[in-house]
Amino acid sequence: MSEMKTKRTDASVEEYLASIPDERKREDSRAIVAMMREVTGEEPAMWGDSIVGFGTYHYRYATGREGDWPLTGLAARKQAITVYITSGFDRYEDLLARLGTFKTGVSCLYIKRLSDVDPAALRELVRLSVEHMRATNS
């Protein structure tokens, strides 16, 4: 079975954030990191070379594949800031309805600019997802 490529590293979160070329995306990412630090009570850590993660949980699929992943986190990608809502979006329809302008993947929330979303709704979404992950993976 192949080994997970994205793992927690000792790389500097601040160096990663400082390296984001777009000033608005850099500042938005810093603001989201500060919010996630407060919501999770965890210090940020780099996962791979481009994910800032908070906390960790262990997963195991029916296939036998297993590994560790952050409870929540973000990555400043070229097109958007990716916010990892690890619990998925099925239970958060009300929050998503008031969040603003975004796109989603299975567990990824894509935000072009932080000003496009309601910060209180984003905070609540992260909080509820982290609570769910802690309750179901402890």
Contacts in CASP RR format, 6 or more apart in sequence:
PFRMAT RR
TARGET T0000
AUTHOR 0000-0000-0000
METHOD contacts of the structure
MODEL  1
MSEMKTKRTDASVEEYLASIPDERKREDSRAIVAMMREVTGEEPAMWGDS
IVGFGTYHYRYATGREGDWPLTGLAARKQAITVYITSGFDRYEDLLARLG
TFKTGVSCLYIKRLSDVDPAALRELVRLSVEHMRATNS
1 64 0 8 1.000
1 65 0 8 1.000
4 67 0 8 1.000
4 68 0 8 1.000
5 48 0 8 1.000
6 47 0 8 1.000
6 48 0 8 1.000
6 51 0 8 1.000
6 69 0 8 1.000
7 47 0 8 1.000
7 48 0 8 1.000
7 68 0 8 1.000
8 45 0 8 1.000
8 46 0 8 1.000
8 47 0 8 1.000
8 48 0 8 1.000
8 56 0 8 1.000
8 68 0 8 1.000
8 70 0 8 1.000
9 45 0 8 1.000
9 46 0 8 1.000
9 47 0 8 1.000
9 48 0 8 1.000
9 49 0 8 1.000
10 46 0 8 1.000
11 46 0 8 1.000
11 48 0 8 1.000
11 49 0 8 1.000
12 46 0 8 1.000
13 33 0 8 1.000
13 44 0 8 1.000
13 45 0 8 1.000
13 46 0 8 1.000
13 52 0 8 1.000
16 46 0 8 1.000
16 49 0 8 1.000
16 50 0 8 1.000
16 52 0 8 1.000
17 26 0 8 1.000
17 29 0 8 1.000
17 30 0 8 1.000
17 33 0 8 1.000
17 52 0 8 1.000
17 76 0 8 1.000
18 26 0 8 1.000
20 26 0 8 1.000
20 29 0 8 1.000
20 76 0 8 1.000
22 76 0 8 1.000
24 113 0 8 1.000
25 76 0 8 1.000
25 81 0 8 1.000
25 113 0 8 1.000
26 76 0 8 1.000
28 81 0 8 1.000
28 111 0 8 1.000
28 113 0 8 1.000
28 114 0 8 1.000
29 52 0 8 1.000
29 74 0 8 1.000
29 76 0 8 1.000
29 81 0 8 1.000
31 114 0 8 1.000
32 74 0 8 1.000
32 81 0 8 1.000
32 83 0 8 1.000
32 114 0 8 1.000
32 122 0 8 1.000
33 44 0 8 1.000
33 52 0 8 1.000
33 74 0 8 1.000
35 119 0 8 1.000
35 122 0 8 1.000
35 123 0 8 1.000
35 126 0 8 1.000
36 42 0 8 1.000
36 44 0 8 1.000
36 52 0 8 1.000
36 53 0 8 1.000
36 54 0 8 1.000
36 72 0 8 1.000
36 73 0 8 1.000
36 74 0 8 1.000
36 126 0 8 1.000
37 43 0 8 1.000
37 44 0 8 1.000
37 54 0 8 1.000
39 72 0 8 1.000
39 123 0 8 1.000
39 126 0 8 1.000
39 127 0 8 1.000
39 130 0 8 1.000
40 54 0 8 1.000
40 55 0 8 1.000
40 71 0 8 1.000
40 72 0 8 1.000
40 126 0 8 1.000
40 130 0 8 1.000
41 54 0 8 1.000
42 54 0 8 1.000
42 55 0 8 1.000
42 71 0 8 1.000
43 54 0 8 1.000
44 52 0 8 1.000
44 53 0 8 1.000
44 54 0 8 1.000
44 73 0 8 1.000
45 52 0 8 1.000
45 53 0 8 1.000
45 54 0 8 1.000
45 55 0 8 1.000
45 70 0 8 1.000
46 52 0 8 1.000
46 53 0 8 1.000
47 53 0 8 1.000
47 69 0 8 1.000
47 70 0 8 1.000
50 75 0 8 1.000
50 76 0 8 1.000
50 77 0 8 1.000
51 70 0 8 1.000
51 73 0 8 1.000
51 74 0 8 1.000
51 75 0 8 1.000
51 84 0 8 1.000
52 73 0 8 1.000
52 74 0 8 1.000
52 75 0 8 1.000
53 70 0 8 1.000
53 71 0 8 1.000
53 72 0 8 1.000
53 73 0 8 1.000
53 74 0 8 1.000
53 84 0 8 1.000
54 70 0 8 1.000
54 71 0 8 1.000
54 72 0 8 1.000
54 73 0 8 1.000
54 130 0 8 1.000
55 70 0 8 1.000
55 71 0 8 1.000
55 72 0 8 1.000
56 68 0 8 1.000
56 69 0 8 1.000
56 70 0 8 1.000
56 71 0 8 1.000
57 68 0 8 1.000
57 69 0 8 1.000
57 70 0 8 1.000
57 71 0 8 1.000
57 86 0 8 1.000
57 133 0 8 1.000
57 134 0 8 1.000
57 137 0 8 1.000
58 66 0 8 1.000
58 67 0 8 1.000
58 68 0 8 1.000
58 137 0 8 1.000
59 66 0 8 1.000
59 67 0 8 1.000
59 68 0 8 1.000
59 69 0 8 1.000
59 137 0 8 1.000
60 66 0 8 1.000
60 67 0 8 1.000
69 86 0 8 1.000
70 84 0 8 1.000
70 86 0 8 1.000
71 86 0 8 1.000
71 129 0 8 1.000
71 130 0 8 1.000
71 133 0 8 1.000
71 134 0 8 1.000
72 83 0 8 1.000
72 84 0 8 1.000
72 85 0 8 1.000
72 86 0 8 1.000
72 126 0 8 1.000
72 129 0 8 1.000
72 130 0 8 1.000
72 133 0 8 1.000
73 83 0 8 1.000
73 84 0 8 1.000
74 81 0 8 1.000
74 82 0 8 1.000
74 83 0 8 1.000
74 84 0 8 1.000
75 81 0 8 1.000
75 82 0 8 1.000
75 84 0 8 1.000
76 82 0 8 1.000
79 110 0 8 1.000
79 112 0 8 1.000
80 103 0 8 1.000
80 110 0 8 1.000
80 111 0 8 1.000
80 112 0 8 1.000
81 110 0 8 1.000
81 111 0 8 1.000
81 112 0 8 1.000
81 114 0 8 1.000
82 108 0 8 1.000
82 109 0 8 1.000
82 110 0 8 1.000
83 108 0 8 1.000
83 109 0 8 1.000
83 110 0 8 1.000
83 111 0 8 1.000
83 122 0 8 1.000
83 126 0 8 1.000
84 107 0 8 1.000
84 108 0 8 1.000
84 109 0 8 1.000
85 92 0 8 1.000
85 107 0 8 1.000
85 108 0 8 1.000
85 109 0 8 1.000
85 125 0 8 1.000
85 126 0 8 1.000
85 129 0 8 1.000
86 107 0 8 1.000
86 129 0 8 1.000
86 133 0 8 1.000
87 107 0 8 1.000
87 128 0 8 1.000
87 129 0 8 1.000
87 132 0 8 1.000
87 133 0 8 1.000
87 136 0 8 1.000
88 106 0 8 1.000
88 107 0 8 1.000
88 129 0 8 1.000
89 96 0 8 1.000
89 104 0 8 1.000
89 105 0 8 1.000
89 107 0 8 1.000
89 109 0 8 1.000
91 128 0 8 1.000
91 132 0 8 1.000
92 125 0 8 1.000
92 128 0 8 1.000
92 129 0 8 1.000
95 121 0 8 1.000
95 124 0 8 1.000
95 125 0 8 1.000
95 128 0 8 1.000
96 102 0 8 1.000
96 104 0 8 1.000
96 121 0 8 1.000
96 125 0 8 1.000
98 118 0 8 1.000
98 121 0 8 1.000
99 117 0 8 1.000
99 118 0 8 1.000
99 121 0 8 1.000
99 122 0 8 1.000
99 125 0 8 1.000
100 116 0 8 1.000
100 117 0 8 1.000
100 118 0 8 1.000
100 121 0 8 1.000
101 111 0 8 1.000
101 112 0 8 1.000
101 116 0 8 1.000
101 117 0 8 1.000
102 109 0 8 1.000
102 110 0 8 1.000
102 111 0 8 1.000
102 116 0 8 1.000
102 117 0 8 1.000
103 109 0 8 1.000
103 110 0 8 1.000
104 110 0 8 1.000
109 125 0 8 1.000
111 117 0 8 1.000
111 122 0 8 1.000
END
